[in-house]
Amino acid sequence: MTDQDDNTEGETSKPLDAVALMILDLLRQGGPDHSLSLADVARAFAEPRRKKSDPPEIWRRYMNAARQQALFLARSGRIVILRRGEPQDPKAPIKGLIRLGLPK
């Protein structure tokens, strides 16, 4: 995979959202068997953007974006969504706690 692949969505060649790039980067850093929660992604994304006046739980603001980008990446086959350790169909409704991982 090239740097070009990392920053584009594929056929449409649109750049990936910053949250999507964060998800891919965190998963690659963790290795093939590593998984993340949406809260892990939101915290990692929020921390460098934190201002002194922000409340401690500012990361919660990014939870929806993390979920949306995770679904987008899963539908494009770049990550898998795991529930209770089992891959889920990203086109079906997914409720409850989920984790994100790289495809095997």
Secondary structure, 3 states (H helix, E strand, C coil): CCHHHHCECCCCCCECCHHHHHHHHHHHHHCCCCEEEHHHHHHHHHHHHCCCCCCCCHHHHHHHHHHHHHHHHHHCCCCEEEECCEECCCCCCCCCCCEEECCC
